[in-house]
Amino acid sequence: MIKSKHALRTAIVAGAGVIAVMLSGCASGGGSTATTTSAAAASSYTDAACASGASTDKSLVVGSILPITGSLAYLNPPELAGVGLAVSDINAAGGVDGKDACVLATDSGDSTDLTISTASAQKLIAAKVSVAIGAASSSVSLNVVDSFASAKIVQISPANTSAKLSGYGPFYFRTAPPDSVQGSALGQLITGDGNAKVAFLVFNDSYGTGLRDFTQASVEASGGTVVYGGKGNGQEFPPGQTTFSSEVTAAKATNPDAIVILAFDETKSIIPELKAQGVDLSKVYLSDGNTADYSKDFEAGTLTSAQGTIPGAYPADDFKAKLVSWYKDTQNAALGDFSYAPEAYDATTLSALAALKAKSTVSADIQAQLAAVSGASGKGTKCKSYAECAPLVTAGTDIQYVGQSGVGPFNSHNEPSSAFIGIYKFDKDNKPVWQSAIEGQTSY
């Protein structure tokens, strides 16, 4: 028997209204209310790339270590847009004590070739950046986090969710919630749909196994059973694998009600194999690592009604419009995916506000003020943008930056104290469509 043990809250959009659905163990309902920006999309943006030799003496040097190449490259456009738009907004509001912000972009690659992220981290360290935004992959961050910390450069990831990074050290922060929040939401989504027996196809990566463990715990807490790919069974596959006949055959033999795929680009090989073996793809569940637009990868209708989760509140329309405009103006391309754009925007804005409070664009000084500007004291005046928050900081007022991603202030582990998890369902074109959002508190 499947029983609900939700300790979260969900908001379902129905027509023009928002219906709050209270789940057991929750005192009140709530909604996914992404904060809107005060200005409409600007008519023109320019790339704020750092000039050669840019330094913290004259600039807020925002280093980025994001996936230009590799299995997570599809996340680079929205994350790049989030960072770039934030820098544009910071500069439009006067910069940091008159210092303009600029971006020094590098490639994080992925976990199949960690030499890329190693080289990029060393480039940012040599440049003595004010902050390093990234990486997208938890495994990549685990490869570079110690190097940044040794150089006293604060790193803020907009997308890392691995529990291994919770409270990793004083120079590591993230604006995405840990897997405990997403895993709980994903597990409850699966069992809430009436699925009692669950199979996992998961790669042997800190992100994959970590999220699997939290999702499995949530499934089992709701009365479900994991029949394949569970913790301790040794059935994970290596990152980068391209054929999955044996894994799909083995998982299917357990007669699961649902199959959860926790992988990156490997998903493009797993889905066709599932289809070839006659699996009902409407019973497939994905996560933030692979809930993406597959309209160009699979035949129309392949993923209809499959579901996935992505941390973060649904972006407000005017914020999305600004992201689209920034990306079109600076990259001469269309932006259709907004995954982790709000988190990247907030990470960059928090860095600038911390620099303003510290009266310094040196990374170690920024690190010391990040929790404060996020509202960790619980006493700050709420403000929604750099333009709104900066005058308060300059006046010596404590603030709580309430940005685009809907996350709560940093906790003692340097990660959001609360966050939304978006629920998506794939349409006939194999594109994920936002359905609802669940808000949960970070737990350990």
N, C-alpha and C positions, 0 to 999 in steps of 0.2 A: 504493500500500500504506500502511495506517495502522500506525504503530508507536508504542508507549508510551514516553514520556520523562518519566514522573512523577518529580518531586523532592519529592513530598508524601507524606503518609500518611493512610490512611482507616480508619475504624472502622464496621463494619456491624453493626447490632443484629439478632440472630437469636434469636427467643424471648426467654429471660431472660438470655442471655449476650451477650458482646461478642466478635466475632471480629476480630482484628487482621489486616488484609490488607497485606502489604508490597509496595510498588510499587518498580520499578527505580530505583536511585540512592538508596534510602533504607536506612539502617542498621538501623532497628527499627520495628515497628508501634506504633500507639498509638490511643487512643480519644477520643471526644468526651465529656469528663467534666466537665460543668458543675458548679461548686461549689454545694453545697446550703446553704441558710440554716439556722441553728441553731434557729429558732423556727417554729412552724406559723403559718398565716395568722391574723393578729389578728382579733378579733371585731368591732372597730370602728376606723376611721381617720377623721381629720378633715382638711379641706383646710388646708394651711399657707400660704395666700396671704399675701403681705406686706401689712402695714397701710400706709396712705397715709403717705408720708414715712419709711418704713423705711430705715435706714442701717447701714453697716458698724460704726458705733460700738457698736451693740447687737445686731446680727444678722449671720449669714452670709446675705447676700442673693443667692440663686440666681436669676439671670435666665434665662429660657428664650426661645429664638427658634426655634419649631417650627411645622410646617405646619398651622395651624388651618384654613386655606383653601387652595385650589389643587389641583393634580394629585397631590400627595403627602399630602393630608389624611388618607388612610387610615393613615398612619404616626403621626399625632398621638396617638391613644389609647395605643398601647404606649409611645411615647417619653415622653409625659406621665406615664404610670403609673410608668415607671422613675425619672424625676426625683422625682415625688411620694412614692413609696415610700421612696426613699433619704433624702429629707428627714425623713420620719416616723421612720425607723430612726436617723438621726443624732440627732434630738431625744429619742428614747426612751433613747438612750445618754448623755444629758446635754449634747448640743449641742457646740459648740466652745468649750472653756473657759467653759462656762456660758452662752454665747450660743446662742439657738435659731436654727435655719435657717428661712428662709421662701422662697417662690417668687414671683417677679414674672414672670408669663407674658405673652409677646407672640407675634404671628403672623409667621411667616417668608414666607407666601405661597409662590410658586414663581417660576421664571425667566421666566414670561410677563408678570409685572408686578413688577419689582424695586423699585418705589416702596414696596411694603408692607414689605419687609425693611429698606429704607433708613430708613423712619420708625421701625420697631421697634428697630433698632440705636441710633438716636439717643435713644429713650426709655430704653433700658438704660444708655447712656452717661451721660445726664443724671442717672439714679438712682445712678450710681457703684456698680453691682452688684459683688459679689465675684467672680462668674464668669458667663459667658454660655454656656449649654448650647444647642448648635445650630450651624448649621442642619442640616436633613436633606439638602437639595440642595446639591451641590458648587457649582453655579453661583450659588446664593444666598449661600453663604459667601464666594465670590470677590467678591461685591458688597459685603460688609460687613466683611471681615477687616481691611482697612487702617484702617477707622474705629475698630474695637475696639483695634487695636494702637496707633494714635496716642493713644488715651485711656488706654493701659496697662491695658486690661481683657483678661484671659485668656479666650479662647474655646475651648471643647472641643466638638467635634462628635461625636455618637454614630453618625453615619451617612455622613459624607462619605468618598468613596473615590477621588476624582479624583487622578491623579498630579500635577496642577498644584499641589496643596496640600501635597505632601510637602516638609517642611522650609521651609514658606512664611515663617516668621518665629518669633521667640521667644515670641510671645503666642498662637500658634495650635497647638492639640493636637487629636488625635482618638483615640477608642477603637475605631473601625472600621479595618480594614486597608486599605491602598491597593489600587487596581485590579490591581496586579501579582499579588497573591495570588488574588483572585477570578477574574481573567482566565485565569490559568494553570489553575485548577481547572475553570472552565467549558469551556475549550478541550479539556482532557483528558477531560472527561465526554463531550463531543460526539464526539470521535474514538474514544474508548474504546467507544462504542456502535456503531462501525463506519461512521460517516459520513465519506466522503472529500471530498465537495463541499459547501461551506457557503455559504449566503447570509445577509447581514445586512440587517435593516430597522432602521435606527438614526437617531435624531434628532440634529440638529446642535447638541449641547449638550456642555459639557466633560465631563460624566459619561458620556454616550453614546459619544462618539468616543474618549474615553480608554479606557473598558472594551473597546470594539471593538478598539482597537489591541492591547491585551494579549491578548485572546481570539484574535484573528487570529494573533498571533505563536505562541501555544500550539498552535493548529490546524496551522499550517504546520510547526512543529517536530516534530509527530507525523506528518507526511507528508500532511496534508490540503491542500486548495486552497480559497481563497475565490473564489467565482464571481460574487458580486454584493454591493455595499455595502461593499467593502473600503477600506482606507486609501488616500487619494489618488484615488479614483474619482469623487468629487463626487456620490455618490448618496444623501447624507443628506437627511432631510426636516426642515423647521423645527418647533420645539416648538409644540404647540397645533394642529397640522394635524388635520383630522377626516375626510378621505376619502383612501383609499389604493388605489384601483383600479389606477392606473398603476404604482405601486411594486410591488404584489403581482404584477401581470402581468409586469413586467420581471424580477422575481426568479424567478418560476416558469419563465420562458422559459429560464433557465440550467440547468434540471433539477437543482436541488440535492438532496442527500440529507437535509439538515437546514436549517431556517431559524431564525436567532437574532433575537429581537426585543429591542432595547435602547431602551426608551422608558418613559414614565410612563403617564399616563391615556390617551394615544393608543392604548395596547394594546387598549382596549375597542372601538376602531374597526377596528384591524388584524385582530384575530381573526375577526370576522364576514366580512371580505373574504377572508381566507385560506380560510375554510370555503366561502364562496360559489363560489370558484374551484377547489374540489376538492382543496385541499392536505391531506395527511395530518397532522393536528394532533398526532399522537403524536410527530412528528418536529420539533416546535417546542420551542425552548429559550428560557427567560426568565432574568432576573437579579434582583437585589434591588430594582430599581426597579419591577418589575411582577410579581414572584412573590407573588400575593395571592389572597384569597378572591373568586372570581368566581361564586359560587353564585347570586347575585341578578342577574347580568349576562348570563349565557349559558344556553342550554338545557342540561339535564343531559346529561352525557356529552361535551360539546363538547371539553373539554381532557383527557379521560382519557389518562393515560400521558405527557402533555407534562411537561417537567422544567424546573426552575429552581434557581438558587443564591442563598443569602442568607448573608452573612458572620455568623459567630458560632456558638458552641456551642449545642446544643439546651438550652433552659432546663430546670432541674431542676423536678420537679413541685411541691415545696413553695414554690419561688420563684414559679412561675406562680400558685399558689394565693394567695399574698400580693398579687401584682399584681392579680388578679381582685378580691380583697376590697377593696383600696385604691380601685380604679376604681369598684366598685359603691357603696362608702360615700361617696365624694366627688363622683362624677359621675352617680350613679344610673343606670348603664348597664352592660351586659355587655361584657366584654373578651374577644375571641376571637382576636386577632392579637397576637403577642409580638415582632414584628420590631423589633430595635434597642432593646427594653426593657432587656435586660441591659447593653448598651453605655451607655444613658442613666443607668442606675442606677450603673454603675461611674464614669462621668464625674463625677457628683455626689458620690459617696463619696470619690473621689480628691481632689476640691476641698476637702472638709471636712478630710481628713487632712492635706493640704498646709497648710491654714489653721492646724490644730492645731500642726503642726511649726514653722510660721513665727511662731506666737503672734500672729497677726494675721488679720483677715478682709478686709484690703485686697487688691485683686486683684493688684497688682504683687508683693506679698509671697507670695501663693499661687503665682503663676507660678514663682517661684524655687525652690519646693519640690516641684513636681509630679513631676518625674523621680525625685526621691529616694524619695518614698512609693510610687511604682510599682515600685520595686526595681531601678532602673537601674544601681546599683552592683554588683549581682550578689551582695551579701553580706547582704541584709536577711533578717530573720526573717519567714517567710511567715505571713500572717494573712488570714482570710476575710471579715471584716465590719468595719464601723466600730466596733461594740461590742468586738470582739476586738482590733482594731488600735490604737484610741485609747489604752488604757493603756500600750501599748508605746511609742508616740510620746511620750506625756507623760513616760515614764521615760527618754527619750533614746535608745531602742533603734532602730537602723535596721530598716526593715521592707520587705517586698514585699507589697503588697496583691494578693491573689489573689481576684478578684471573680467575678462571675456570667458574664462574657462569654467567659472562657477565653483572653483575649489576654495576650501577654507584656508585660514592662516597656517603658516608652517608650524608643525608641532616639534617636539623635542628630537624627532628623527629627521628633521629638515625636509619633511614632505607634507603634502596637504592633510589637514586634520579631518577633512571631509571632502567628498567629491561626488559628481554625478557619473553614472555609467549609462551610455546611450544604447538602446536596443534597436537593431536594424533588421529589416526583412527584405530579401532580394525580390526584385520584380522580374517580369518576363524578359527583360533585356539584360539580366544578370548584374543589375546595379543595386547596391544596398540603399534602402529607403528608411529614413528615421521613423520609428514608431512611438517610442516613449523613452523616458529616462528614469533611472532609479538612483536615489541619493543614499549614500551610506557613509558611516563613520569609519575612519581607519582604525583597524584593530591589530593586535599583535599576539 
